[in-house]
Amino acid sequence: MATASGHGRPRKPEVVDAIGREWLDRTCRRQARAVCRPSMSEIDFRRAQAPDLPAIVALLADDALGAGREDASTPLAPSYLDAFRAIDADPNQLLAVAVEAGQVVGTLQLSFIPGISRKGAWRGQIEGVRVARHRRFGGVGKRMFEWAVEECRSRNCSFVQLTTDKSRQEAHAFYERLGFIASHLGYRMGL
């Protein structure tokens, strides 16, 4: 029977369970939830295929910003399939998915951009990053970025860059933990 310190008077199982839950709660807070999530099963990263499109759009729509600009209703708007075809036909574009147990649990788009500046350097641009709500904070995003950076290396990119909405403070912290530096200020203009 369990004891408080491994010796002495035995504790009741419900007391041990409460102590275990308290320890787990403290550990989870201390280790940024790393031990709170179930262990990661096999995740495969691959080029997205047309049948993945509804899942990709659903991931893009599943946050505060995406909910206002995406439409995950089915059938999907034809513009999504048109965009998918254009991306898929372009050798410098890679729409990727993370697949776990046959389900799409993450997506991102990689663009390989040639440039004259920096002595003709290629750069990898990461966009449209999303992880399924039930898999967030479990390491999927980190593994997706590791995979994406390796894809950029394999294409001889000199560096990897990304843009992110100013309101995504948690994402900013995540990118910095991965080694990205907030080195530039971006602008855009709607057309």
N, C-alpha and C positions, 0 to 999 in steps of 0.2 A: 504494500500500500504506500502511496506517496506521502512524503514528509516535507516540512517547510524547507529544510536545508539538506535533505538527503539522509538525515538521521533524526533520532528523537521520536516524538509522538506522531503517529500517522494522521494525515488530514483526510477529510471526507472528499470524495471525487468532485462534488460541486464547488468546494473551496478551491481545489486545484484548478478546475475549469475557470473560475473567476480570476485567479491569479494569472493563469495562462492568457486569458483574454486581455487583462490589464497590461501584461508584458507585451503582447502583440500590438495593442493600441499604441503604447509608448514607442515601440520599435518602429512601427509604421510611420508615425509622425517624425521620428528622428531620421529615418532612412528614406524619406520622400516616397513612401508607399511601396517601395521595392518588394518587400516581403508580403504585402497585402494582396497582391494579385496572384492568381493561379500561375503556375509555371507555363512558359510559352511553349506551345506545341510547335510542330514544324510549320514554318512560314516560307512560302515560295514567292519570289519576285519574278515578274515576267511582263512582257509587252501586253498591253490590254488588247482584248479582242472585242468585236462588236457585241456579242452577248453580255459582256461585262458592263456595257454602257449604262443600263438602268441603275446598277449598284453604284457606279462612279458618280452619276448625277445625284443619287440619294445621299451619298457621302458629302458632296459639295453643298447640298442644300441643308445639311444637318448641323447648322450653327447659326448664330444670330445674324451674321452678315450674309451668308449664303441663302438663308431663308427668304431674304428680300430680293435676291437676284437670280435664283435658280427655280426651275419648275420640274420637280421630280415625278409629276403625275404621268401615268402611262395611258396611252402610248406617248413616248417622248416626243417633244417638238422636233420636227425634221432638222432644225438648225443644229441640234446635238449630233445627229448622224452625219450631217455635212461636215461639221468641224472634226469629228472623229476620222472621217475618210481623208480629209486634208492632212491631219496630223500623221495618220498611218502611212500616207503616200510620201511623206517628206523624210528623207534619210537623216535629217538633223533634228528630228522631233522624236520623242519617245514618251508615250503615255503609258505609265506602268501601274501595275496593281500588286498589292500584297495579298496573297491568298492563304487562308488557314482553313483546313478541313473542308476544302471545296468552296469556301465563302470568301468574297472580296472583303477584306478588313482594312484596306488602306489604298490610297492612290496618290500619285504625283506625276507631274509632267516635267520632263527634262528637255531643254532646248540646247543644242550645241551650236554656238555662235562663233563664226570666224570673225576676226577683226584685223585691221591694219595696225591699230595702236598696239603698244606693248610688243613690238617687233613681230607682228602677225600672229599674236597669241589667240588660241581658241579659248572660249570660256563656256562653262556649263551653267545654265540658268535653271533653277528649280522653282516651280510654280505649282499652284493648285494642290497643295499638300493637305490631305485629310486622313484621319484614322477613325474607324468606327467607334462610336461613343462607348460601347461596352469593352473596347480594347485600349482605350486611352490610359495613359499613365502605367502601362504594363511593358514598355520597351519596344513596342511595334514601331513607333515613330523613329526612335533611335536606330533601329535596324534598317528601316527604310532609307534613312539618310546615309548610313554607312554603305548600303548597297548603291545608292545614287552617286555618292562620291567616287566609289570604285568604277562605276560606269563612266564617269567623267574622266578619270585617270586613264581608263582603257581607250578613250578617244583622244588622248594627249592634250586634254584641256590644261591650261596653266593655272586656272583657279575656278572656283565654284562660287556663284553668287545667287542671291534670292531677294525677293521683295516680300514685304509683309505689311498688312494694314497697321497703321499706328495704334489702333485700339486693341490689338492682340498682344497684350502685355505678357500673358503666360507663354505665348509662342516666342516672343522676343527672348525671354529668359531661357527657354529650351534651346533656341538656336545658339545663344551665347555659351551654354553648357557644352554644346557640340563643337565649339571652337570658332564659330562665325563671329565676325566683328562688325558692329554697326558703323561702317566707315563712310557711307555715302548718304546723300539725301535725294530721294526720288521725287519726280513730278509727273503728273499726267494731265491729259486734257480729253474730255469726252468728245466724241465725234458723232 
